[in-house]
Amino acid sequence: MTTSVSVLGTDLALEAAQMQAKTTRLTSRPGLEVRRRERGGYALTAMDLTDPHRAAELQRPVGKYITMELGPYLHRQRDFFARGAGCIARELAALLPEGEGPTLVVGLGNRSLTADAVGPLALPHILVTRHMLWAMPEEFAGFSSVAALATGVLGETGLESSELIAAATEKLRPRCVIVLDALAAATREKLCAVLQLTDTGLTPGSGVGNHRKEVSRRTLGVPVLALGLPTVIRAEQLVGEETPAEGEPLFVTPRDIDQRVRELSRMMAYGIDLALQPHLTVEDITGLLG
């Protein structure tokens, strides 16, 4: 779980900015440009954080942050899945760097813990092509090269996620790394109700007090994009307490967390597939994944 719980108590840059400004209707200010738009019925808020001092106030790296509200999914509107995947694809494609080399997609988290299983559950829906381009270059001409990695958890592997990603990056020399993970929110309204896309990378495990080395361009030497779903909130934030209770922190999830993580992990993966293989449709990807 990515969750970089700070004094602001959230992994979501938009939520942190709203809390800092004490308003949900955020507007642009020096060092922080805010833009709103809609794509396929999904509302988007794009934040461009450019000033280091403003970034320090929000406890976030300088970079781009896009928050996608999942209204059509939550209300089960017609074609919500295809429209949602397409929205993710368009936003992600705008952040993808130019250049040669494969794209490495990484699923972080613990498959055995539902709220932390976003990454592992997404990976089976990633259209992996690197090996097929080697084996059948003519049949897969026109496809982008994609590799995927599930890092597992330190207690099972004895290896930090950042170590595994760094080793794979050194071997593959990808044009970029895309990381999928679970996040923490500070308000119940955001739980499994938004997605966050950023070009700043992330720090695995910090939200549950389990800080690990960051996964970013600074540590890997290649651009790192992160796509996350907030699945947990601290109990004291949910009940409005000012300070955490003594002892181990408690985290709360939605009661239908299993369904939401399963469905939204798949949507996130399809969005990545469509961004990396823009000539395909949702139906094409489903057929190729079998």
C-alpha positions as CSV (number, residue, x, y, z in Angstrom):
1,M,0.0,0.0,0.0
2,T,1.4,3.3,-1.1
3,T,-0.3,5.6,1.5
4,S,2.1,8.3,2.5
5,V,0.1,9.4,5.5
6,S,1.4,12.8,6.5
7,V,0.1,15.4,9.0
8,L,-2.5,16.0,6.3
9,G,-3.5,12.4,6.5
10,T,-4.0,11.5,2.8
11,D,-2.2,10.2,-0.2
12,L,-4.4,12.3,-2.5
13,A,-2.8,15.5,-3.6
14,L,-6.2,17.1,-4.4
15,E,-7.5,16.2,-0.9
16,A,-4.3,17.6,0.7
17,A,-4.7,20.9,-1.2
18,Q,-8.3,21.1,-0.3
19,M,-7.5,20.6,3.4
20,Q,-4.7,23.1,3.3
21,A,-6.9,25.7,1.6
22,K,-9.9,24.8,3.8
23,T,-12.2,24.5,0.8
24,T,-13.4,21.7,-1.5
25,R,-13.6,24.2,-4.4
26,L,-9.9,24.6,-5.1
27,T,-8.7,27.3,-7.4
28,S,-5.3,28.1,-8.9
29,R,-2.8,30.0,-6.9
30,P,1.0,30.8,-7.2
31,G,2.8,27.5,-7.7
32,L,-0.4,25.5,-8.1
33,E,-2.4,25.5,-11.3
34,V,-5.8,23.8,-11.0
35,R,-7.9,22.8,-14.1
36,R,-11.2,20.9,-14.3
37,R,-12.5,19.0,-17.2
38,E,-14.7,16.0,-18.1
39,R,-13.9,13.0,-20.2
40,G,-16.5,10.3,-21.0
41,G,-18.7,11.5,-18.1
42,Y,-15.9,11.3,-15.6
43,A,-15.0,14.5,-13.8
44,L,-11.3,15.3,-13.7
45,T,-9.2,17.7,-11.6
46,A,-5.7,18.3,-12.8
47,M,-3.2,19.9,-10.5
48,D,0.2,21.1,-11.7
49,L,2.4,21.7,-8.6
50,T,5.4,23.8,-9.7
51,D,6.6,25.6,-6.7
52,P,8.9,23.8,-4.2
53,H,7.6,25.8,-1.2
54,R,4.0,25.1,-2.2
55,A,4.9,21.4,-2.6
56,A,6.5,21.4,0.9
57,E,3.2,22.8,2.3
58,L,1.3,20.0,0.7
59,Q,4.0,17.4,1.6
60,R,4.1,16.3,-2.1
61,P,6.8,16.3,-4.7
62,V,6.6,18.9,-7.5
63,G,4.7,17.4,-10.4
64,K,1.4,16.7,-12.1
65,Y,-1.5,15.2,-10.2
66,I,-4.8,14.1,-11.8
67,T,-7.8,13.1,-9.8
68,M,-10.6,11.2,-11.6
69,E,-14.0,11.0,-9.9
70,L,-15.7,7.7,-10.4
71,G,-19.3,8.8,-10.6
72,P,-20.3,6.8,-13.6
73,Y,-18.9,3.7,-12.1
74,L,-20.5,4.3,-8.7
75,H,-23.9,4.9,-10.3
76,R,-23.4,1.9,-12.7
77,Q,-24.1,4.1,-15.7
78,R,-24.2,2.6,-19.2
79,D,-20.7,1.7,-20.5
80,F,-19.1,2.9,-17.3
81,F,-16.2,0.5,-17.7
82,A,-15.3,1.3,-21.3
83,R,-15.7,5.0,-20.6
84,G,-13.6,4.8,-17.5
85,A,-10.8,2.8,-19.0
86,G,-10.8,5.2,-22.0
87,C,-10.6,8.2,-19.6
88,I,-7.6,6.7,-17.8
89,A,-6.0,5.9,-21.1
90,R,-6.2,9.5,-22.4
91,E,-4.9,11.0,-19.2
92,L,-2.1,8.5,-19.0
93,A,-1.1,8.8,-22.6
94,A,-0.5,12.5,-22.1
95,L,2.0,11.8,-19.4
96,L,3.9,9.0,-21.2
97,P,7.4,10.0,-22.3
98,E,8.7,9.8,-25.8
99,G,11.4,7.3,-26.6
100,E,12.3,3.7,-27.3
101,G,12.2,0.7,-24.9
102,P,9.5,-1.2,-23.2
103,T,7.1,0.0,-20.5
104,L,7.4,-1.8,-17.2
105,V,4.1,-2.0,-15.3
106,V,4.4,-2.8,-11.6
107,G,1.7,-4.1,-9.2
108,L,2.5,-3.2,-5.6
109,G,0.7,-4.7,-2.6
110,N,-0.4,-7.8,-0.8
111,R,-2.8,-10.0,-2.8
112,S,-3.9,-11.6,0.5
113,L,-5.2,-8.3,1.9
114,T,-8.1,-7.0,-0.1
115,A,-7.6,-3.3,0.6
116,D,-3.9,-3.7,-0.5
117,A,-4.5,-5.9,-3.5
118,V,-5.0,-3.2,-6.1
119,G,-1.7,-3.9,-7.8
120,P,-1.7,-7.7,-7.8
121,L,-5.3,-7.9,-9.0
122,A,-4.6,-5.4,-11.8
123,L,-1.6,-7.3,-13.3
124,P,-3.5,-10.2,-14.8
125,H,-5.4,-7.7,-17.0
126,I,-2.2,-6.0,-18.3
127,L,-1.5,-7.0,-21.9
128,V,2.1,-8.1,-21.7
129,T,3.8,-8.1,-25.1
130,R,7.6,-8.0,-24.7
131,H,8.0,-11.8,-25.1
132,M,5.5,-12.0,-28.0
133,L,7.5,-9.3,-29.9
134,W,10.5,-11.6,-29.6
135,A,8.6,-14.8,-30.5
136,M,6.3,-13.5,-33.2
137,P,7.6,-10.1,-34.4
138,E,5.4,-10.0,-37.6
139,E,2.2,-10.9,-35.8
140,F,2.8,-8.3,-33.1
141,A,4.2,-5.5,-35.3
142,G,2.7,-2.2,-34.2
143,F,2.4,-3.3,-30.6
144,S,4.3,-1.5,-27.8
145,S,6.6,-3.6,-25.7
146,V,5.2,-4.1,-22.2
147,A,6.5,-6.1,-19.3
148,A,4.9,-6.6,-15.9
149,L,6.2,-7.2,-12.4
150,A,4.4,-8.2,-9.1
151,T,6.7,-7.3,-6.3
152,G,4.9,-9.2,-3.5
153,V,5.6,-8.0,0.1
154,L,8.8,-7.8,2.0
155,G,7.7,-10.4,4.6
156,E,7.3,-13.0,1.8
157,T,10.2,-12.2,-0.5
158,G,12.8,-10.6,1.8
159,L,13.3,-8.0,-0.9
160,E,12.1,-4.4,-0.9
161,S,9.8,-3.5,-3.8
162,S,12.1,-0.8,-4.8
163,E,15.0,-3.3,-5.0
164,L,13.0,-5.5,-7.4
165,I,11.9,-2.6,-9.5
166,A,15.4,-1.2,-9.7
167,A,16.8,-4.6,-10.8
168,A,14.1,-5.0,-13.5
169,T,14.6,-1.4,-14.6
170,E,18.4,-2.0,-14.9
171,K,17.8,-5.1,-17.0
172,L,15.0,-3.8,-19.2
173,R,16.0,-0.2,-19.6
174,P,12.3,0.8,-20.0
175,R,11.2,4.2,-21.3
176,C,9.1,4.5,-18.2
177,V,7.7,2.6,-15.2
178,I,4.0,2.6,-14.3
179,V,3.1,1.6,-10.8
180,L,-0.3,0.5,-9.5
181,D,-1.1,0.6,-5.8
182,A,-3.6,1.3,-3.0
183,L,-3.8,4.6,-1.3
184,A,-5.1,6.2,1.9
185,A,-7.8,8.9,2.0
186,A,-8.7,11.4,4.7
187,T,-12.4,11.6,4.0
188,R,-14.9,8.7,3.5
189,E,-16.3,10.3,0.3
190,K,-13.0,9.5,-1.5
191,L,-12.8,5.8,-0.6
192,C,-12.9,3.8,-3.8
193,A,-14.5,6.8,-5.3
194,V,-11.6,8.5,-7.1
195,L,-8.4,7.5,-8.8
196,Q,-5.1,9.5,-8.7
197,L,-2.6,9.6,-11.5
198,T,0.7,11.3,-11.0
199,D,4.1,11.6,-12.7
200,T,6.0,11.8,-9.3
201,G,6.2,8.2,-8.4
202,L,5.4,6.9,-4.9
203,T,6.7,5.5,-1.6
204,P,5.4,2.0,-0.9
205,G,4.0,1.1,2.6
206,S,4.4,4.4,4.3
207,G,0.7,4.9,4.9
208,V,0.5,2.1,7.4
209,G,3.7,3.2,9.2
210,N,5.8,0.8,7.1
211,H,8.0,3.3,5.2
212,R,10.0,1.9,2.3
213,K,12.3,3.5,-0.3
214,E,10.5,5.7,-2.8
215,V,10.0,4.5,-6.4
216,S,10.6,7.6,-8.5
217,R,12.7,9.0,-11.4
218,R,15.2,10.1,-8.8
219,T,15.8,6.5,-7.6
220,L,15.3,4.6,-10.9
221,G,16.7,7.0,-13.4
222,V,13.6,6.7,-15.7
223,P,10.1,8.4,-15.5
224,V,7.7,6.8,-13.0
225,L,4.0,7.2,-13.3
226,A,1.7,6.1,-10.5
227,L,-1.9,5.2,-10.6
228,G,-3.6,4.6,-7.3
229,L,-7.0,3.9,-5.7
230,P,-7.8,5.0,-2.1
231,T,-9.1,2.0,-0.2
232,V,-8.5,2.9,3.5
233,I,-9.0,5.7,5.9
234,R,-7.7,6.0,9.5
235,A,-10.4,5.4,12.1
236,E,-9.7,8.6,13.9
237,Q,-10.2,10.6,10.7
238,L,-13.5,8.9,10.1
239,V,-14.9,9.8,13.5
240,G,-13.3,13.3,13.5
241,E,-10.7,12.9,16.2
242,E,-7.9,15.4,16.2
243,T,-5.1,13.1,17.3
244,P,-4.6,9.3,16.8
245,A,-5.5,7.0,19.6
246,E,-2.6,5.3,21.4
247,G,-1.5,1.9,20.1
248,E,-1.7,0.4,16.6
249,P,-3.7,2.6,14.1
250,L,-7.0,1.2,12.9
251,F,-7.9,1.4,9.2
252,V,-11.5,1.3,7.8
253,T,-12.6,0.2,4.3
254,P,-15.9,0.3,2.5
255,R,-18.1,-2.7,3.2
256,D,-18.0,-3.7,-0.5
257,I,-14.3,-3.4,-0.7
258,D,-13.9,-6.8,-2.4
259,Q,-16.1,-5.8,-5.4
260,R,-14.7,-2.3,-5.8
261,V,-11.0,-3.4,-5.7
262,R,-11.7,-6.2,-8.1
263,E,-13.6,-4.1,-10.6
264,L,-11.5,-0.9,-10.4
265,S,-8.2,-2.8,-10.6
266,R,-9.4,-4.2,-13.9
267,M,-10.5,-0.8,-15.1
268,M,-7.1,0.7,-14.2
269,A,-5.3,-2.1,-16.0
270,Y,-7.4,-1.7,-19.1
271,G,-6.7,2.0,-19.1
272,I,-3.0,1.3,-19.1
273,D,-3.5,-1.2,-21.9
274,L,-5.4,1.3,-24.0
275,A,-2.8,4.0,-23.4
276,L,0.1,1.7,-24.4
277,Q,-1.8,0.1,-27.3
278,P,-4.0,2.9,-28.7
279,H,-4.9,0.9,-31.8
280,L,-6.9,-1.6,-29.6
281,T,-10.4,-1.4,-28.1
282,V,-11.7,-2.8,-24.8
283,E,-13.1,-5.7,-26.7
284,D,-9.8,-6.4,-28.4
285,I,-8.0,-6.4,-25.1
286,T,-10.5,-8.8,-23.6
287,G,-10.0,-11.2,-26.5
288,L,-6.2,-11.0,-26.4
289,L,-6.2,-11.6,-22.6
290,G,-8.3,-14.7,-23.1
